[in-house]
Amino acid sequence: MSTSSTSSEEMRLRRSLSALSVELRHAPAAPRPDIPRLVTYDQIRLPDGVVAGRKKVILMSGGCSVPTCTMCPFTNENNYGLKTSPQALLDQVATVLERGPGEPEYSILALYNDGSFFAPREVPPAVQLPIAESIARSGVDRLVVESLPQFVTPAVLEPFHAALGGIELEIGIGLQSADDLVRQTLVNTRVSRASFERAVSAIRGVGAHPKVYLMIKPPFLTDAEAITDVVASVAYLRTLGIRGVTLCPTRVSRNTVAWHLWRSGHYQPPGLWTVVEAVRRTHDSTAVRVACINLRGTDFESVFPDSCGPACADRIVDALVSYSQTGDPGDLDVRCPCRQPVEPAPLDHDVIVARSLRTLEESLTAPGPGR
């Protein structure tokens, strides 16, 4: 994993991807209603092996205030570019905390806002504390939120954690990759390892729990390179004592660089066998789970990871769903006669940058659908 200074070619690639990422995003034609855009229930395995019921809620909001990532689909689904009133956020939270008749049992509330919960432009500080106080009275045992690390500081976390009144707090951070080139250029996220490590320290400092997301095959990587990237990233997280890791197979959604590349024939999501191989190679190191909604394709229009055929794909996804709930690698013992083995390949930064610049140029000049 290289930590050398950024080359001029890499900087050129980064600037091009940043400009394209912003250009491709679009605000909705009209504001979407101030109701949660997603409410689901499932069973989730925690890093200590306990399986508990979860209610997952994605609030309708203005979304991420730093929407630079090359694959992030969420600006398609929220009020990106439009303002959401603080009261609308509070009203949505109040609604989802009402337990209705027949509602599945859950002890974990995952409350997401398509961005950073602790970013003041997204969820104002005057809203954060009332939300915590409401959740403290809701009867849940654990709250999960997400944030970019630059917004996760002791000054923000301490009052919020105190207002939860003893409810366990878990904070998800999209590190995406421990490799600087992959994370800061190919994914194009404004996350440094220094800011990530500071955030982890702040989370632990208040007695909360860090949860980390890693991408499987961001744009411009091959499947073979993607496996190497995931394995190295998990090894890095282990050095920090982090065990809660969620692997996110990249999906392709409109108005993103990934979609632009896919439409011009220059990108495919990771194969399902690539996902399986990444899990197999990291299982012994940490408590890995897979974001399986990215495999079922149930949340919104996307191109999802696939395999050699529908029957094979269903078996593989079923196996990954089972593994994510049980943590038993035996669940991954699926067979497929048409499987093409994928062996890890090194992350050669010079090769990847040169190939990515060439790919980007070709995609921008390709005839037919593209931009």
PARO-757116 format. One record per residue (C-alpha): residue in one letter; residue number from 1; x, y, z. Coordinates in nm, 2 decimals, decimal comma, always signed. Layout:
N
<"a" NUM <X Y Z>>
...
This chain:
371
<"m" 1 <+0,00 +0,00 +0,00>>
<"s" 2 <+0,17 +0,31 -0,12>>
<"t" 3 <+0,19 +0,62 +0,09>>
<"s" 4 <+0,42 +0,81 -0,14>>
<"s" 5 <+0,36 +1,17 -0,25>>
<"t" 6 <+0,09 +1,22 -0,51>>
<"s" 7 <+0,23 +1,23 -0,86>>
<"s" 8 <+0,14 +1,50 -1,11>>
<"e" 9 <-0,05 +1,24 -1,32>>
<"e" 10 <-0,25 +1,12 -1,02>>
<"m" 11 <-0,34 +1,48 -0,95>>
<"r" 12 <-0,45 +1,53 -1,30>>
<"l" 13 <-0,67 +1,22 -1,27>>
<"r" 14 <-0,81 +1,34 -0,94>>
<"r" 15 <-0,90 +1,69 -1,08>>
<"s" 16 <-1,07 +1,53 -1,38>>
<"l" 17 <-1,28 +1,29 -1,17>>
<"s" 18 <-1,38 +1,57 -0,93>>
<"a" 19 <-1,50 +1,79 -1,22>>
<"l" 20 <-1,68 +1,50 -1,39>>
<"s" 21 <-1,85 +1,38 -1,06>>
<"v" 22 <-1,99 +1,72 -1,00>>
<"e" 23 <-2,10 +1,77 -1,36>>
<"l" 24 <-2,29 +1,45 -1,37>>
<"r" 25 <-2,50 +1,51 -1,05>>
<"h" 26 <-2,85 +1,67 -1,08>>
<"a" 27 <-3,10 +1,81 -0,84>>
<"p" 28 <-3,45 +1,67 -0,86>>
<"a" 29 <-3,70 +1,86 -1,08>>
<"a" 30 <-3,92 +1,91 -0,77>>
<"p" 31 <-3,87 +1,86 -0,40>>
<"r" 32 <-3,95 +1,51 -0,28>>
<"p" 33 <-4,19 +1,48 +0,02>>
<"d" 34 <-4,05 +1,51 +0,37>>
<"i" 35 <-4,10 +1,14 +0,46>>
<"p" 36 <-3,83 +0,88 +0,50>>
<"r" 37 <-3,73 +0,74 +0,16>>
<"l" 38 <-3,66 +0,39 +0,30>>
<"v" 39 <-3,77 +0,20 +0,61>>
<"t" 40 <-3,68 -0,17 +0,63>>
<"y" 41 <-3,64 -0,44 +0,89>>
<"d" 42 <-3,38 -0,72 +0,91>>
<"q" 43 <-3,15 -0,92 +1,14>>
<"i" 44 <-2,79 -0,80 +1,17>>
<"r" 45 <-2,48 -0,96 +1,32>>
<"l" 46 <-2,28 -0,73 +1,54>>
<"p" 47 <-1,90 -0,76 +1,57>>
<"d" 48 <-1,93 -0,96 +1,89>>
<"g" 49 <-2,14 -1,22 +1,71>>
<"v" 50 <-2,48 -1,12 +1,86>>
<"v" 51 <-2,76 -1,11 +1,61>>
<"a" 52 <-3,04 -0,86 +1,67>>
<"g" 53 <-3,33 -0,70 +1,49>>
<"r" 54 <-3,27 -0,38 +1,31>>
<"k" 55 <-3,49 -0,10 +1,18>>
<"k" 56 <-3,31 +0,08 +0,90>>
<"v" 57 <-3,43 +0,43 +0,82>>
<"i" 58 <-3,31 +0,67 +0,55>>
<"l" 59 <-3,44 +1,01 +0,61>>
<"m" 60 <-3,54 +1,24 +0,32>>
<"s" 61 <-3,28 +1,51 +0,33>>
<"g" 62 <-3,06 +1,73 +0,12>>
<"g" 63 <-2,81 +1,45 +0,12>>
<"c" 64 <-2,43 +1,47 +0,14>>
<"s" 65 <-2,27 +1,81 +0,15>>
<"v" 66 <-1,95 +1,67 +0,00>>
<"p" 67 <-2,08 +1,46 -0,30>>
<"t" 68 <-1,76 +1,39 -0,47>>
<"c" 69 <-1,75 +1,01 -0,48>>
<"t" 70 <-1,73 +0,85 -0,82>>
<"m" 71 <-1,99 +0,58 -0,74>>
<"c" 72 <-2,23 +0,72 -0,48>>
<"p" 73 <-2,59 +0,69 -0,60>>
<"f" 74 <-2,77 +0,87 -0,32>>
<"t" 75 <-2,80 +1,21 -0,48>>
<"n" 76 <-3,04 +1,05 -0,72>>
<"e" 77 <-3,28 +0,96 -0,43>>
<"n" 78 <-3,29 +1,26 -0,20>>
<"n" 79 <-3,34 +1,64 -0,22>>
<"y" 80 <-2,98 +1,70 -0,34>>
<"g" 81 <-2,92 +2,06 -0,41>>
<"l" 82 <-3,24 +2,16 -0,22>>
<"k" 83 <-3,28 +2,26 +0,14>>
<"t" 84 <-3,45 +2,04 +0,40>>
<"s" 85 <-3,59 +2,22 +0,70>>
<"p" 86 <-3,46 +2,12 +1,05>>
<"q" 87 <-3,82 +2,07 +1,16>>
<"a" 88 <-3,88 +1,82 +0,87>>
<"l" 89 <-3,59 +1,61 +0,99>>
<"l" 90 <-3,73 +1,61 +1,35>>
<"d" 91 <-4,08 +1,52 +1,23>>
<"q" 92 <-3,94 +1,23 +1,02>>
<"v" 93 <-3,76 +1,09 +1,32>>
<"a" 94 <-4,06 +1,13 +1,55>>
<"t" 95 <-4,27 +0,93 +1,29>>
<"v" 96 <-4,02 +0,64 +1,27>>
<"l" 97 <-3,99 +0,61 +1,64>>
<"e" 98 <-4,36 +0,55 +1,68>>
<"r" 99 <-4,40 +0,17 +1,72>>
<"g" 100 <-4,72 +0,06 +1,54>>
<"p" 101 <-4,91 -0,26 +1,58>>
<"g" 102 <-4,76 -0,55 +1,39>>
<"e" 103 <-4,42 -0,38 +1,36>>
<"p" 104 <-4,13 -0,63 +1,37>>
<"e" 105 <-3,93 -0,63 +1,69>>
<"y" 106 <-3,60 -0,45 +1,68>>
<"s" 107 <-3,34 -0,33 +1,92>>
<"i" 108 <-3,11 -0,15 +1,68>>
<"l" 109 <-3,21 +0,17 +1,50>>
<"a" 110 <-2,99 +0,26 +1,20>>
<"l" 111 <-3,07 +0,62 +1,12>>
<"y" 112 <-2,92 +0,75 +0,80>>
<"n" 113 <-2,94 +1,08 +0,61>>
<"d" 114 <-2,77 +0,99 +0,28>>
<"g" 115 <-2,46 +1,18 +0,41>>
<"s" 116 <-2,30 +1,27 +0,73>>
<"f" 117 <-2,52 +1,28 +1,04>>
<"f" 118 <-2,27 +1,51 +1,22>>
<"a" 119 <-2,22 +1,76 +0,93>>
<"p" 120 <-2,37 +2,09 +1,04>>
<"r" 121 <-2,50 +2,17 +0,69>>
<"e" 122 <-2,68 +1,84 +0,67>>
<"v" 123 <-2,82 +1,78 +1,03>>
<"p" 124 <-2,78 +2,10 +1,22>>
<"p" 125 <-2,65 +2,08 +1,58>>
<"a" 126 <-2,98 +2,22 +1,70>>
<"v" 127 <-3,14 +1,91 +1,55>>
<"q" 128 <-2,89 +1,65 +1,65>>
<"l" 129 <-2,95 +1,67 +2,03>>
<"p" 130 <-3,33 +1,66 +2,01>>
<"i" 131 <-3,30 +1,35 +1,79>>
<"a" 132 <-3,07 +1,19 +2,05>>
<"e" 133 <-3,31 +1,28 +2,33>>
<"s" 134 <-3,60 +1,13 +2,13>>
<"i" 135 <-3,41 +0,81 +2,07>>
<"a" 136 <-3,32 +0,79 +2,44>>
<"r" 137 <-3,69 +0,75 +2,51>>
<"s" 138 <-3,76 +0,51 +2,22>>
<"g" 139 <-3,67 +0,18 +2,38>>
<"v" 140 <-3,39 +0,08 +2,14>>
<"d" 141 <-3,06 -0,05 +2,27>>
<"r" 142 <-2,83 +0,07 +1,99>>
<"l" 143 <-2,82 +0,36 +1,75>>
<"v" 144 <-2,62 +0,35 +1,42>>
<"v" 145 <-2,55 +0,67 +1,22>>
<"e" 146 <-2,29 +0,75 +0,95>>
<"s" 147 <-2,06 +1,04 +0,90>>
<"l" 148 <-1,75 +1,14 +0,71>>
<"p" 149 <-1,46 +1,15 +0,96>>
<"q" 150 <-1,39 +1,53 +0,94>>
<"f" 151 <-1,72 +1,59 +1,11>>
<"v" 152 <-1,66 +1,34 +1,39>>
<"t" 153 <-1,50 +1,53 +1,68>>
<"p" 154 <-1,51 +1,51 +2,06>>
<"a" 155 <-1,69 +1,85 +2,07>>
<"v" 156 <-1,97 +1,71 +1,86>>
<"l" 157 <-1,98 +1,35 +1,99>>
<"e" 158 <-1,97 +1,42 +2,37>>
<"p" 159 <-2,31 +1,60 +2,40>>
<"f" 160 <-2,48 +1,38 +2,15>>
<"h" 161 <-2,36 +1,06 +2,33>>
<"a" 162 <-2,46 +1,20 +2,66>>
<"a" 163 <-2,81 +1,29 +2,53>>
<"l" 164 <-2,86 +0,92 +2,43>>
<"g" 165 <-2,87 +0,83 +2,80>>
<"g" 166 <-2,69 +0,50 +2,79>>
<"i" 167 <-2,79 +0,38 +2,44>>
<"e" 168 <-2,50 +0,22 +2,26>>
<"l" 169 <-2,38 +0,44 +1,97>>
<"e" 170 <-2,22 +0,30 +1,66>>
<"i" 171 <-2,08 +0,54 +1,39>>
<"g" 172 <-2,02 +0,42 +1,04>>
<"i" 173 <-1,74 +0,58 +0,84>>
<"g" 174 <-1,69 +0,52 +0,47>>
<"l" 175 <-1,31 +0,47 +0,45>>
<"q" 176 <-1,37 +0,28 +0,13>>
<"s" 177 <-1,00 +0,18 +0,10>>
<"a" 178 <-0,69 +0,21 +0,31>>
<"d" 179 <-0,49 +0,27 -0,02>>
<"d" 180 <-0,45 +0,64 -0,07>>
<"l" 181 <-0,47 +0,62 -0,45>>
<"v" 182 <-0,79 +0,41 -0,44>>
<"r" 183 <-0,96 +0,61 -0,17>>
<"q" 184 <-0,87 +0,97 -0,26>>
<"t" 185 <-0,85 +0,95 -0,64>>
<"l" 186 <-1,04 +0,65 -0,77>>
<"v" 187 <-1,32 +0,68 -0,52>>
<"n" 188 <-1,25 +1,06 -0,50>>
<"t" 189 <-1,35 +1,09 -0,13>>
<"r" 190 <-1,23 +1,37 +0,09>>
<"v" 191 <-1,11 +1,12 +0,36>>
<"s" 192 <-0,74 +1,09 +0,46>>
<"r" 193 <-0,61 +0,82 +0,68>>
<"a" 194 <-0,51 +1,09 +0,94>>
<"s" 195 <-0,87 +1,22 +0,96>>
<"f" 196 <-1,00 +0,87 +0,97>>
<"e" 197 <-0,78 +0,77 +1,26>>
<"r" 198 <-0,86 +1,09 +1,45>>
<"a" 199 <-1,23 +1,01 +1,41>>
<"v" 200 <-1,19 +0,65 +1,54>>
<"s" 201 <-1,01 +0,79 +1,84>>
<"a" 202 <-1,29 +1,04 +1,90>>
<"i" 203 <-1,55 +0,77 +1,87>>
<"r" 204 <-1,37 +0,55 +2,12>>
<"g" 205 <-1,31 +0,84 +2,35>>
<"v" 206 <-1,68 +0,88 +2,42>>
<"g" 207 <-1,74 +0,50 +2,46>>
<"a" 208 <-1,90 +0,46 +2,11>>
<"h" 209 <-1,81 +0,20 +1,85>>
<"p" 210 <-1,66 +0,26 +1,50>>
<"k" 211 <-1,80 +0,08 +1,20>>
<"v" 212 <-1,61 +0,09 +0,87>>
<"y" 213 <-1,73 +0,05 +0,51>>
<"l" 214 <-1,49 -0,07 +0,24>>
<"m" 215 <-1,57 -0,07 -0,13>>
<"i" 216 <-1,52 -0,38 -0,34>>
<"k" 217 <-1,40 -0,27 -0,68>>
<"p" 218 <-1,43 +0,10 -0,71>>
<"p" 219 <-1,42 +0,24 -1,07>>
<"f" 220 <-1,10 +0,18 -1,26>>
<"l" 221 <-0,99 -0,12 -1,06>>
<"t" 222 <-1,00 -0,48 -1,20>>
<"d" 223 <-1,16 -0,76 -1,00>>
<"a" 224 <-0,82 -0,90 -0,92>>
<"e" 225 <-0,69 -0,57 -0,79>>
<"a" 226 <-1,01 -0,52 -0,59>>
<"i" 227 <-0,95 -0,84 -0,39>>
<"t" 228 <-0,59 -0,72 -0,30>>
<"d" 229 <-0,73 -0,38 -0,20>>
<"v" 230 <-0,99 -0,53 +0,03>>
<"v" 231 <-0,75 -0,77 +0,20>>
<"a" 232 <-0,49 -0,49 +0,25>>
<"s" 233 <-0,76 -0,26 +0,39>>
<"v" 234 <-0,89 -0,51 +0,64>>
<"a" 235 <-0,53 -0,57 +0,75>>
<"y" 236 <-0,49 -0,20 +0,81>>
<"l" 237 <-0,81 -0,18 +1,01>>
<"r" 238 <-0,69 -0,47 +1,23>>
<"t" 239 <-0,39 -0,27 +1,32>>
<"l" 240 <-0,63 -0,01 +1,47>>
<"g" 241 <-0,83 -0,28 +1,65>>
<"i" 242 <-1,14 -0,24 +1,43>>
<"r" 243 <-1,36 -0,54 +1,39>>
<"g" 244 <-1,68 -0,40 +1,26>>
<"v" 245 <-1,63 -0,40 +0,88>>
<"t" 246 <-1,90 -0,39 +0,61>>
<"l" 247 <-1,79 -0,47 +0,25>>
<"c" 248 <-1,99 -0,28 -0,01>>
<"p" 249 <-1,98 -0,42 -0,36>>
<"t" 250 <-1,99 -0,13 -0,60>>
<"r" 251 <-2,32 -0,08 -0,78>>
<"v" 252 <-2,37 +0,15 -1,08>>
<"s" 253 <-2,63 +0,42 -1,06>>
<"r" 254 <-2,72 +0,71 -1,28>>
<"n" 255 <-2,55 +1,05 -1,26>>
<"t" 256 <-2,22 +0,90 -1,13>>
<"v" 257 <-1,88 +0,85 -1,28>>
<"a" 258 <-1,93 +0,48 -1,24>>
<"w" 259 <-2,25 +0,50 -1,46>>
<"h" 260 <-2,07 +0,71 -1,72>>
<"l" 261 <-1,79 +0,45 -1,74>>
<"w" 262 <-2,04 +0,16 -1,76>>
<"r" 263 <-2,24 +0,33 -2,03>>
<"s" 264 <-1,93 +0,37 -2,24>>
<"g" 265 <-1,82 +0,01 -2,18>>
<"h" 266 <-1,54 +0,09 -1,95>>
<"y" 267 <-1,66 -0,05 -1,62>>
<"q" 268 <-1,84 -0,35 -1,48>>
<"p" 269 <-1,94 -0,40 -1,11>>
<"p" 270 <-1,75 -0,67 -0,93>>
<"g" 271 <-1,84 -1,02 -1,01>>
<"l" 272 <-2,02 -1,20 -0,73>>
<"w" 273 <-1,74 -1,45 -0,71>>
<"t" 274 <-1,50 -1,16 -0,65>>
<"v" 275 <-1,72 -1,06 -0,35>>
<"v" 276 <-1,71 -1,42 -0,22>>
<"e" 277 <-1,33 -1,43 -0,26>>
<"a" 278 <-1,29 -1,10 -0,08>>
<"v" 279 <-1,50 -1,23 +0,21>>
<"r" 280 <-1,31 -1,56 +0,23>>
<"r" 281 <-0,98 -1,39 +0,24>>
<"t" 282 <-1,08 -1,15 +0,52>>
<"h" 283 <-1,31 -1,37 +0,74>>
<"d" 284 <-1,03 -1,48 +0,98>>
<"s" 285 <-0,91 -1,12 +1,03>>
<"t" 286 <-1,23 -0,94 +1,13>>
<"a" 287 <-1,60 -0,95 +1,17>>
<"v" 288 <-1,69 -0,90 +0,81>>
<"r" 289 <-2,04 -0,86 +0,67>>
<"v" 290 <-2,16 -0,77 +0,32>>
<"a" 291 <-2,40 -0,49 +0,23>>
<"c" 292 <-2,64 -0,73 +0,06>>
<"i" 293 <-2,89 -0,47 -0,05>>
<"n" 294 <-2,62 -0,39 -0,31>>
<"l" 295 <-2,67 -0,74 -0,44>>
<"r" 296 <-3,04 -0,78 -0,44>>
<"g" 297 <-3,10 -0,46 -0,62>>
<"t" 298 <-3,41 -0,37 -0,42>>
<"d" 299 <-3,36 -0,01 -0,33>>
<"f" 300 <-3,34 +0,18 -0,66>>
<"e" 301 <-3,24 +0,16 -1,02>>
<"s" 302 <-2,88 +0,04 -1,04>>
<"v" 303 <-2,66 -0,21 -1,22>>
<"f" 304 <-2,56 -0,46 -0,95>>
<"p" 305 <-2,29 -0,72 -0,92>>
<"d" 306 <-2,37 -1,04 -1,11>>
<"s" 307 <-2,22 -1,37 -1,20>>
<"c" 308 <-2,24 -1,62 -1,49>>
<"g" 309 <-2,62 -1,67 -1,49>>
<"p" 310 <-2,94 -1,60 -1,29>>
<"a" 311 <-2,94 -1,94 -1,12>>
<"c" 312 <-2,58 -1,91 -1,01>>
<"a" 313 <-2,63 -1,55 -0,90>>
<"d" 314 <-2,92 -1,64 -0,68>>
<"r" 315 <-2,73 -1,91 -0,50>>
<"i" 316 <-2,43 -1,68 -0,45>>
<"v" 317 <-2,64 -1,40 -0,31>>
<"d" 318 <-2,82 -1,63 -0,08>>
<"a" 319 <-2,49 -1,76 +0,05>>
<"l" 320 <-2,36 -1,40 +0,11>>
<"v" 321 <-2,68 -1,31 +0,29>>
<"s" 322 <-2,66 -1,61 +0,51>>
<"y" 323 <-2,29 -1,55 +0,59>>
<"s" 324 <-2,36 -1,18 +0,67>>
<"q" 325 <-2,61 -1,30 +0,94>>
<"t" 326 <-2,42 -1,60 +1,08>>
<"g" 327 <-2,05 -1,52 +1,02>>
<"d" 328 <-2,01 -1,89 +0,93>>
<"p" 329 <-1,77 -1,93 +0,63>>
<"g" 330 <-1,94 -2,26 +0,56>>
<"d" 331 <-2,23 -2,06 +0,42>>
<"l" 332 <-2,00 -1,96 +0,14>>
<"d" 333 <-1,94 -2,32 +0,03>>
<"v" 334 <-2,14 -2,28 -0,30>>
<"r" 335 <-2,06 -2,44 -0,62>>
<"c" 336 <-2,08 -2,32 -0,98>>
<"p" 337 <-1,96 -2,51 -1,29>>
<"c" 338 <-1,90 -2,19 -1,48>>
<"r" 339 <-1,70 -2,01 -1,22>>
<"q" 340 <-1,40 -1,82 -1,34>>
<"p" 341 <-1,13 -1,81 -1,06>>
<"v" 342 <-1,01 -1,47 -0,97>>
<"e" 343 <-0,66 -1,44 -0,82>>
<"p" 344 <-0,55 -1,12 -0,65>>
<"a" 345 <-0,32 -0,88 -0,85>>
<"p" 346 <-0,09 -0,61 -0,70>>
<"l" 347 <-0,20 -0,25 -0,67>>
<"d" 348 <+0,07 -0,10 -0,90>>
<"h" 349 <-0,01 +0,27 -0,87>>
<"d" 350 <+0,18 +0,38 -1,18>>
<"v" 351 <-0,01 +0,12 -1,39>>
<"i" 352 <-0,35 +0,20 -1,24>>
<"v" 353 <-0,31 +0,58 -1,29>>
<"a" 354 <-0,20 +0,55 -1,65>>
<"r" 355 <-0,48 +0,30 -1,73>>
<"s" 356 <-0,73 +0,52 -1,55>>
<"l" 357 <-0,63 +0,83 -1,74>>
<"r" 358 <-0,65 +0,64 -2,07>>
<"t" 359 <-0,99 +0,49 -1,97>>
<"l" 360 <-1,14 +0,82 -1,87>>
<"e" 361 <-1,02 +0,98 -2,20>>
<"e" 362 <-1,17 +0,70 -2,40>>
<"s" 363 <-1,50 +0,72 -2,21>>
<"l" 364 <-1,53 +1,09 -2,28>>
<"t" 365 <-1,48 +1,05 -2,65>>
<"a" 366 <-1,67 +0,72 -2,70>>
<"p" 367 <-1,96 +0,74 -2,95>>
<"g" 368 <-2,32 +0,66 -2,84>>
<"p" 369 <-2,45 +0,67 -2,48>>
<"g" 370 <-2,20 +0,81 -2,23>>
<"r" 371 <-2,25 +1,15 -2,08>>
